[in-house]
Amino acid sequence: MNRCIIGVGSNIDAEENIRRALEILGNDFPVLGISEMIKTEPIGIKNQAEFTNGAVKIETTLQEDELLHYLKKLEDQLGRDRSLPKFGPRTIDLDIVIWNDQVVDSDYYERDFLRKSCAELGFKIR
């Protein structure tokens, strides 16, 4: 069984889209914990609504690439518009941050809120 922490973010109807994403994840995987959701300023493109960010810890039998594919499909299901700029507004953003106690997303090192959310879910750099 693989354990991972998925970063969760949204700035378009954030409360509803994050709720729906967590509900779907919870139906498909055992959820081991959900961090506090916090408001953050946008990165890159400043002229947009603030984001709501947090993380969820799950267990899965999927491999990392399979889970990534699943998350991209879930983003699409929740209306993610991939034609918008990379740091533009989004209904939902789901990224694998920690995979079996290893950091796999460099954003972990660059974003305080992401480190805080992962720590809240029990992750510590060894």
N, C-alpha and C positions, 0 to 999 in steps of 0.2 A: 504494500500500500504506500502510495506517495502522499506526502503532506506538502501543501503549498499555501502561500499567502498571495492573494490577488488584490492588487490596488484597484479601487473603485472610485470613479469620478464622474461628475456631470455638472453642466451649467444651463441646461435646458430642462425645465420642469424637474429639477434635480431630485426633490423628495420622492416624487412618484416614480421616476425612472430608476433610481437606486433601489427603492422598495421592490419594484418588479424584478430587477436583476437579482437581488438577494433571494427573493421568493423562488425564482426559477432555479438558481444555483442550489438552493436548499431542497428542491424537489429532485435534483439530479445527483447530488453529492452530500455526504455527511458534512455538516457545517460544524467546525470545532470552536469558532468564535467570530465575532464581528466587532470591529473597533468602533470607537466614537466617530461620528461623521463631523468634520470641521469645515468651516468656510475658509477659502484661500483666494488670494488674488490671482488673476490669470497670468500665465507665463507666456512670453512671446508677444502675442497680440493683446494689448492692454485694453482696447476699447470693446469690451464685452462684459457680460455678467460675471460675478465671482463664481468660483467653483465650490461644490461640496465634494470633499474627498474623505476617504477612509480605506479600510481593507477588510477582507474576509479570509478566514483560514479554513481550508477544506481538506478532506482526504479523497483520493481518487486512485483507481486502478489504471487510469489513462497514463500514457507517457506524456512528457512535456509538450512535444509537438502536437499531439492529439488534443491536449487540453487547450493549447493556443488556438487551434482550429475551432474548437467548440466555443471559445470565448468570442472569437471574431463573428461566428454565426449568431451568437446571442446578441452582440452589439447590433448586427444587421436587423435582427428580429425586433429590437427595441428602437429602430429608426435611425441608427447612426448614418450620417451622410458623409461618405468618404470623399466627396468632391470638394468639401470645405478644406481650408488650409489646415496643416498639421496641428497648430496650436489654437485653432478656432473653436467656436462653440460646438458642443456635442451633447447628444441625449445621454450617452453612456460611454465610458472608457473603462475597459477591463484589461489589466496587464498582470502577467505572472511576475511577481517581484522576488519571492523566495521559493525555491524548489528544494525540498528535502534539506532544509537548514543551510542552503547556499544562496547567496545573492545572485540573481540572474538578470536583473534590470539595473543598469547604471544610474537610473533616476533615483534609486535608493540613496546614493551618496550625495545627490544634488538637492534633494527636497526634504526639508525638515519634517514636514507633515507626514511624509511616507515613512521615514524612520520612526516617528512617534507612533504611527498606526501599527507598524510591524512589532515594535517593542510592546505595545499594549496587548498584542496577540502572542507574546512570549518569545519573540525572536531576539537573539543577542548575537552580535559578531563574536566569533571565537578567536 
